[in-house]
Amino acid sequence: MIKKVTVFLLGLLLIIPLNGMAAGESAISVDMHYLVVSPAEDGSTNMMNMVNYTNTSAEEIKGDGKDEAVLNVTIPTGATGFTFLDNKIAQKQVDTGFITTDPIPANQTVVLPYSYRISKGEEINLSFNYPVQMVQILVPEGMGSIEFKNITATNQGLFKMDDQNYQGYSVEGIQAKQAFTMIYDKDKQPSTSEAQGSTEQGVSETSGNVTKTAPAFHNPGHLRMWSQSPLRSWDPHVFLIVMAAIIIAALSYFAYFRMKARAEEKRLGADTEENAFKNLMAKQKAIMDKILELEENFDDGNMTEEDYQAKLSAYKQHLVQVKMNLRQFVE
């Protein structure tokens, strides 16, 4: 189960605009924090985390110089079974959680995957060292529900990921050092309205009830491909609008010039027909002039009757053919 959830979390790299949130005095902000909550066999609570830490500054971050820490990550007091899931990132455990020691390049994001357990029946008290734009909490369907204290949460309803349904919750705009509490009950399933993402408003912000719902969750495969693409610095929604505008403009451009080309073809076709008609009229006049000239020569005795009849017959046949061609333009 842990391995499957880890693979699932690795696909949930949501691209968030780097300038979408003020980081206050800290150059580090958390664009997205994914958290999968599920029951362990011993009754404790598994907490699988996937967190995007972004250096919003134009300079590499190496820490504050007081110690070797670059990132400080706090985990709840009393948590056990801490596991860091990326051996390529240098990290060390400390009393409050763990630290990383690798510098973070300017305007780059580092993803930290880790897990821990909370004892059975214990409330989950969360606090973050950096401002967090959004925490996405996922509970596998049939494995309980979550209530919140001291924070406003959003019920996203059920959605399907990798053949597994999840109940989704989200918390937005968390300030650095701001604390809130989650109460996980593996035996209490979400109500039908919650599972479907009810739009009814809940009670006050501090009551712990989900107060509103959010749109359907994005496909993680699409999010992963976007986060790995050269266009990841764009807001994906703005990018789609721009692309749609370009496509519409291109189609309009193509349609305009296609219509223009067809009109030109029709015009050229009309000119060709007109020229053909004029040529046939000229041929008809020329043949009739030849016949008149032939009759004058015969009357003047300049040719024999045999020659006259032969040429007259040839001119008449030619004239008949020309008139038949002219009839095509008249009919």
Contacts in CASP RR format, 6 or more apart in sequence:
PFRMAT RR
TARGET T0000
AUTHOR 0000-0000-0000
METHOD contacts of the structure
MODEL  1
MIKKVTVFLLGLLLIIPLNGMAAGESAISVDMHYLVVSPAEDGSTNMMNM
VNYTNTSAEEIKGDGKDEAVLNVTIPTGATGFTFLDNKIAQKQVDTGFIT
TDPIPANQTVVLPYSYRISKGEEINLSFNYPVQMVQILVPEGMGSIEFKN
ITATNQGLFKMDDQNYQGYSVEGIQAKQAFTMIYDKDKQPSTSEAQGSTE
QGVSETSGNVTKTAPAFHNPGHLRMWSQSPLRSWDPHVFLIVMAAIIIAA
LSYFAYFRMKARAEEKRLGADTEENAFKNLMAKQKAIMDKILELEENFDD
GNMTEEDYQAKLSAYKQHLVQVKMNLRQFVE
1 38 0 8 1.000
1 46 0 8 1.000
2 46 0 8 1.000
2 48 0 8 1.000
2 115 0 8 1.000
4 162 0 8 1.000
4 164 0 8 1.000
5 36 0 8 1.000
5 38 0 8 1.000
5 46 0 8 1.000
5 48 0 8 1.000
6 48 0 8 1.000
6 85 0 8 1.000
6 113 0 8 1.000
6 115 0 8 1.000
7 162 0 8 1.000
8 36 0 8 1.000
8 161 0 8 1.000
8 162 0 8 1.000
8 164 0 8 1.000
8 220 0 8 1.000
9 34 0 8 1.000
9 36 0 8 1.000
9 48 0 8 1.000
9 49 0 8 1.000
9 50 0 8 1.000
9 113 0 8 1.000
10 50 0 8 1.000
10 113 0 8 1.000
10 224 0 8 1.000
11 220 0 8 1.000
11 221 0 8 1.000
11 223 0 8 1.000
11 224 0 8 1.000
12 32 0 8 1.000
12 34 0 8 1.000
12 50 0 8 1.000
12 136 0 8 1.000
12 220 0 8 1.000
12 223 0 8 1.000
12 224 0 8 1.000
13 32 0 8 1.000
13 50 0 8 1.000
13 52 0 8 1.000
13 111 0 8 1.000
13 223 0 8 1.000
13 224 0 8 1.000
13 227 0 8 1.000
13 228 0 8 1.000
14 31 0 8 1.000
14 32 0 8 1.000
14 52 0 8 1.000
14 136 0 8 1.000
14 218 0 8 1.000
14 223 0 8 1.000
14 227 0 8 1.000
15 223 0 8 1.000
15 226 0 8 1.000
15 227 0 8 1.000
15 232 0 8 1.000
15 236 0 8 1.000
16 31 0 8 1.000
16 32 0 8 1.000
16 52 0 8 1.000
16 133 0 8 1.000
16 134 0 8 1.000
17 233 0 8 1.000
17 234 0 8 1.000
17 235 0 8 1.000
18 31 0 8 1.000
18 54 0 8 1.000
18 56 0 8 1.000
18 107 0 8 1.000
18 233 0 8 1.000
19 56 0 8 1.000
20 133 0 8 1.000
21 29 0 8 1.000
21 131 0 8 1.000
21 133 0 8 1.000
21 173 0 8 1.000
22 131 0 8 1.000
23 29 0 8 1.000
23 56 0 8 1.000
23 130 0 8 1.000
23 131 0 8 1.000
24 131 0 8 1.000
26 130 0 8 1.000
26 131 0 8 1.000
26 176 0 8 1.000
27 55 0 8 1.000
27 56 0 8 1.000
27 57 0 8 1.000
27 59 0 8 1.000
27 61 0 8 1.000
28 53 0 8 1.000
28 54 0 8 1.000
28 55 0 8 1.000
28 56 0 8 1.000
28 61 0 8 1.000
28 71 0 8 1.000
28 104 0 8 1.000
28 130 0 8 1.000
29 53 0 8 1.000
29 54 0 8 1.000
29 56 0 8 1.000
29 130 0 8 1.000
29 131 0 8 1.000
29 132 0 8 1.000
29 133 0 8 1.000
30 51 0 8 1.000
30 52 0 8 1.000
30 53 0 8 1.000
30 54 0 8 1.000
30 128 0 8 1.000
30 130 0 8 1.000
30 131 0 8 1.000
30 132 0 8 1.000
30 133 0 8 1.000
31 52 0 8 1.000
31 54 0 8 1.000
31 109 0 8 1.000
31 133 0 8 1.000
31 134 0 8 1.000
32 51 0 8 1.000
32 52 0 8 1.000
32 133 0 8 1.000
32 134 0 8 1.000
32 135 0 8 1.000
32 136 0 8 1.000
33 49 0 8 1.000
33 50 0 8 1.000
33 51 0 8 1.000
33 52 0 8 1.000
33 128 0 8 1.000
33 132 0 8 1.000
33 134 0 8 1.000
33 135 0 8 1.000
33 136 0 8 1.000
34 49 0 8 1.000
34 50 0 8 1.000
34 51 0 8 1.000
34 135 0 8 1.000
34 136 0 8 1.000
34 138 0 8 1.000
35 47 0 8 1.000
35 48 0 8 1.000
35 49 0 8 1.000
35 50 0 8 1.000
35 135 0 8 1.000
35 136 0 8 1.000
35 137 0 8 1.000
35 138 0 8 1.000
36 46 0 8 1.000
36 47 0 8 1.000
36 48 0 8 1.000
36 137 0 8 1.000
36 138 0 8 1.000
36 139 0 8 1.000
36 140 0 8 1.000
36 166 0 8 1.000
37 45 0 8 1.000
37 46 0 8 1.000
37 47 0 8 1.000
37 48 0 8 1.000
37 124 0 8 1.000
37 137 0 8 1.000
37 138 0 8 1.000
37 139 0 8 1.000
37 146 0 8 1.000
37 182 0 8 1.000
37 184 0 8 1.000
38 45 0 8 1.000
38 46 0 8 1.000
38 48 0 8 1.000
38 139 0 8 1.000
38 140 0 8 1.000
38 143 0 8 1.000
39 45 0 8 1.000
39 46 0 8 1.000
39 143 0 8 1.000
39 144 0 8 1.000
39 186 0 8 1.000
40 46 0 8 1.000
40 117 0 8 1.000
42 120 0 8 1.000
43 120 0 8 1.000
43 186 0 8 1.000
44 80 0 8 1.000
44 117 0 8 1.000
44 118 0 8 1.000
44 119 0 8 1.000
44 120 0 8 1.000
45 117 0 8 1.000
45 118 0 8 1.000
45 119 0 8 1.000
45 120 0 8 1.000
45 121 0 8 1.000
45 122 0 8 1.000
45 124 0 8 1.000
45 184 0 8 1.000
45 186 0 8 1.000
46 115 0 8 1.000
46 117 0 8 1.000
47 79 0 8 1.000
47 115 0 8 1.000
47 116 0 8 1.000
47 117 0 8 1.000
47 118 0 8 1.000
47 124 0 8 1.000
48 113 0 8 1.000
48 115 0 8 1.000
49 112 0 8 1.000
49 113 0 8 1.000
49 114 0 8 1.000
49 115 0 8 1.000
50 111 0 8 1.000
50 112 0 8 1.000
50 113 0 8 1.000
51 73 0 8 1.000
51 111 0 8 1.000
51 112 0 8 1.000
51 113 0 8 1.000
52 109 0 8 1.000
52 110 0 8 1.000
52 111 0 8 1.000
53 71 0 8 1.000
53 104 0 8 1.000
53 109 0 8 1.000
53 110 0 8 1.000
53 111 0 8 1.000
53 112 0 8 1.000
53 130 0 8 1.000
54 107 0 8 1.000
54 108 0 8 1.000
54 109 0 8 1.000
55 61 0 8 1.000
55 104 0 8 1.000
55 105 0 8 1.000
55 106 0 8 1.000
55 107 0 8 1.000
55 108 0 8 1.000
55 109 0 8 1.000
56 107 0 8 1.000
57 106 0 8 1.000
57 107 0 8 1.000
58 106 0 8 1.000
58 107 0 8 1.000
59 106 0 8 1.000
60 103 0 8 1.000
60 104 0 8 1.000
60 105 0 8 1.000
60 106 0 8 1.000
61 70 0 8 1.000
61 103 0 8 1.000
61 104 0 8 1.000
62 70 0 8 1.000
62 103 0 8 1.000
63 69 0 8 1.000
63 70 0 8 1.000
63 103 0 8 1.000
68 92 0 8 1.000
68 99 0 8 1.000
68 101 0 8 1.000
69 99 0 8 1.000
69 100 0 8 1.000
69 101 0 8 1.000
70 99 0 8 1.000
70 100 0 8 1.000
70 101 0 8 1.000
70 102 0 8 1.000
70 103 0 8 1.000
70 104 0 8 1.000
71 99 0 8 1.000
71 100 0 8 1.000
71 104 0 8 1.000
71 110 0 8 1.000
71 112 0 8 1.000
71 129 0 8 1.000
72 94 0 8 1.000
72 96 0 8 1.000
72 99 0 8 1.000
72 129 0 8 1.000
73 97 0 8 1.000
73 98 0 8 1.000
73 99 0 8 1.000
73 100 0 8 1.000
73 112 0 8 1.000
73 114 0 8 1.000
73 129 0 8 1.000
74 96 0 8 1.000
74 97 0 8 1.000
74 127 0 8 1.000
74 128 0 8 1.000
74 129 0 8 1.000
75 82 0 8 1.000
75 96 0 8 1.000
75 97 0 8 1.000
75 98 0 8 1.000
75 114 0 8 1.000
75 116 0 8 1.000
76 116 0 8 1.000
76 118 0 8 1.000
76 124 0 8 1.000
76 125 0 8 1.000
76 126 0 8 1.000
77 125 0 8 1.000
78 118 0 8 1.000
78 119 0 8 1.000
78 122 0 8 1.000
79 116 0 8 1.000
79 117 0 8 1.000
79 118 0 8 1.000
80 116 0 8 1.000
80 117 0 8 1.000
80 119 0 8 1.000
81 115 0 8 1.000
81 116 0 8 1.000
81 117 0 8 1.000
82 93 0 8 1.000
82 97 0 8 1.000
82 98 0 8 1.000
82 114 0 8 1.000
82 115 0 8 1.000
82 116 0 8 1.000
83 114 0 8 1.000
83 115 0 8 1.000
83 116 0 8 1.000
84 91 0 8 1.000
84 98 0 8 1.000
84 112 0 8 1.000
84 113 0 8 1.000
84 114 0 8 1.000
85 113 0 8 1.000
85 114 0 8 1.000
85 115 0 8 1.000
86 111 0 8 1.000
86 112 0 8 1.000
86 113 0 8 1.000
89 100 0 8 1.000
89 102 0 8 1.000
89 110 0 8 1.000
89 112 0 8 1.000
90 100 0 8 1.000
90 101 0 8 1.000
90 102 0 8 1.000
91 98 0 8 1.000
91 99 0 8 1.000
91 100 0 8 1.000
91 101 0 8 1.000
91 112 0 8 1.000
92 98 0 8 1.000
92 99 0 8 1.000
92 101 0 8 1.000
98 114 0 8 1.000
100 110 0 8 1.000
100 112 0 8 1.000
102 110 0 8 1.000
104 110 0 8 1.000
107 233 0 8 1.000
118 124 0 8 1.000
118 184 0 8 1.000
123 149 0 8 1.000
123 181 0 8 1.000
123 182 0 8 1.000
123 183 0 8 1.000
124 181 0 8 1.000
124 182 0 8 1.000
124 183 0 8 1.000
124 184 0 8 1.000
125 179 0 8 1.000
125 180 0 8 1.000
125 181 0 8 1.000
126 135 0 8 1.000
126 179 0 8 1.000
126 180 0 8 1.000
126 181 0 8 1.000
126 182 0 8 1.000
127 177 0 8 1.000
127 178 0 8 1.000
127 179 0 8 1.000
127 180 0 8 1.000
128 174 0 8 1.000
128 176 0 8 1.000
128 177 0 8 1.000
128 178 0 8 1.000
129 176 0 8 1.000
129 177 0 8 1.000
130 176 0 8 1.000
131 173 0 8 1.000
131 174 0 8 1.000
131 175 0 8 1.000
131 176 0 8 1.000
132 173 0 8 1.000
132 174 0 8 1.000
133 172 0 8 1.000
133 173 0 8 1.000
134 170 0 8 1.000
134 171 0 8 1.000
134 172 0 8 1.000
134 173 0 8 1.000
135 170 0 8 1.000
135 171 0 8 1.000
135 172 0 8 1.000
135 174 0 8 1.000
136 168 0 8 1.000
136 169 0 8 1.000
136 170 0 8 1.000
137 146 0 8 1.000
137 153 0 8 1.000
137 168 0 8 1.000
137 169 0 8 1.000
137 170 0 8 1.000
137 171 0 8 1.000
137 182 0 8 1.000
138 166 0 8 1.000
138 167 0 8 1.000
138 168 0 8 1.000
138 169 0 8 1.000
139 145 0 8 1.000
139 146 0 8 1.000
139 166 0 8 1.000
139 167 0 8 1.000
139 168 0 8 1.000
139 169 0 8 1.000
139 184 0 8 1.000
140 164 0 8 1.000
140 165 0 8 1.000
140 166 0 8 1.000
140 167 0 8 1.000
141 158 0 8 1.000
141 164 0 8 1.000
141 165 0 8 1.000
141 166 0 8 1.000
141 167 0 8 1.000
141 195 0 8 1.000
142 189 0 8 1.000
143 186 0 8 1.000
144 167 0 8 1.000
144 184 0 8 1.000
144 185 0 8 1.000
144 186 0 8 1.000
144 187 0 8 1.000
144 188 0 8 1.000
144 189 0 8 1.000
144 190 0 8 1.000
145 167 0 8 1.000
145 184 0 8 1.000
145 185 0 8 1.000
145 188 0 8 1.000
145 189 0 8 1.000
145 190 0 8 1.000
145 194 0 8 1.000
146 153 0 8 1.000
146 169 0 8 1.000
146 182 0 8 1.000
146 183 0 8 1.000
146 184 0 8 1.000
146 185 0 8 1.000
147 182 0 8 1.000
147 183 0 8 1.000
147 185 0 8 1.000
147 208 0 8 1.000
147 209 0 8 1.000
148 169 0 8 1.000
148 171 0 8 1.000
148 180 0 8 1.000
148 181 0 8 1.000
148 182 0 8 1.000
148 183 0 8 1.000
148 208 0 8 1.000
148 209 0 8 1.000
148 210 0 8 1.000
149 180 0 8 1.000
149 181 0 8 1.000
149 182 0 8 1.000
149 183 0 8 1.000
149 206 0 8 1.000
149 207 0 8 1.000
149 208 0 8 1.000
150 179 0 8 1.000
150 180 0 8 1.000
150 181 0 8 1.000
150 205 0 8 1.000
150 206 0 8 1.000
150 208 0 8 1.000
151 171 0 8 1.000
151 174 0 8 1.000
151 180 0 8 1.000
151 181 0 8 1.000
151 205 0 8 1.000
151 208 0 8 1.000
152 171 0 8 1.000
152 205 0 8 1.000
152 211 0 8 1.000
152 212 0 8 1.000
153 169 0 8 1.000
153 170 0 8 1.000
153 171 0 8 1.000
153 208 0 8 1.000
153 210 0 8 1.000
153 211 0 8 1.000
154 169 0 8 1.000
154 170 0 8 1.000
154 171 0 8 1.000
154 172 0 8 1.000
154 210 0 8 1.000
154 211 0 8 1.000
154 212 0 8 1.000
154 213 0 8 1.000
154 214 0 8 1.000
155 168 0 8 1.000
155 169 0 8 1.000
155 194 0 8 1.000
155 197 0 8 1.000
155 198 0 8 1.000
155 210 0 8 1.000
155 212 0 8 1.000
155 213 0 8 1.000
155 214 0 8 1.000
156 168 0 8 1.000
156 169 0 8 1.000
156 170 0 8 1.000
156 197 0 8 1.000
156 213 0 8 1.000
156 214 0 8 1.000
156 215 0 8 1.000
156 216 0 8 1.000
156 217 0 8 1.000
157 167 0 8 1.000
157 168 0 8 1.000
157 190 0 8 1.000
157 194 0 8 1.000
157 195 0 8 1.000
157 196 0 8 1.000
157 197 0 8 1.000
157 213 0 8 1.000
158 165 0 8 1.000
158 166 0 8 1.000
158 167 0 8 1.000
158 168 0 8 1.000
158 195 0 8 1.000
158 196 0 8 1.000
158 197 0 8 1.000
159 165 0 8 1.000
159 166 0 8 1.000
159 168 0 8 1.000
159 216 0 8 1.000
159 217 0 8 1.000
160 166 0 8 1.000
161 217 0 8 1.000
161 220 0 8 1.000
167 190 0 8 1.000
167 194 0 8 1.000
167 195 0 8 1.000
168 217 0 8 1.000
169 210 0 8 1.000
170 214 0 8 1.000
171 180 0 8 1.000
174 180 0 8 1.000
189 195 0 8 1.000
191 198 0 8 1.000
193 200 0 8 1.000
194 210 0 8 1.000
197 213 0 8 1.000
198 213 0 8 1.000
199 212 0 8 1.000
199 213 0 8 1.000
201 211 0 8 1.000
201 212 0 8 1.000
202 209 0 8 1.000
202 210 0 8 1.000
202 211 0 8 1.000
202 212 0 8 1.000
203 209 0 8 1.000
203 211 0 8 1.000
205 211 0 8 1.000
226 232 0 8 1.000
226 236 0 8 1.000
231 239 0 8 1.000
273 329 0 8 1.000
276 329 0 8 1.000
277 326 0 8 1.000
277 329 0 8 1.000
280 322 0 8 1.000
280 325 0 8 1.000
280 326 0 8 1.000
280 329 0 8 1.000
281 326 0 8 1.000
283 318 0 8 1.000
283 322 0 8 1.000
284 319 0 8 1.000
284 322 0 8 1.000
284 323 0 8 1.000
284 326 0 8 1.000
287 315 0 8 1.000
287 318 0 8 1.000
287 319 0 8 1.000
287 322 0 8 1.000
288 319 0 8 1.000
290 315 0 8 1.000
291 312 0 8 1.000
291 315 0 8 1.000
291 316 0 8 1.000
291 319 0 8 1.000
294 308 0 8 1.000
294 311 0 8 1.000
294 312 0 8 1.000
294 315 0 8 1.000
297 303 0 8 1.000
297 308 0 8 1.000
298 305 0 8 1.000
298 308 0 8 1.000
END
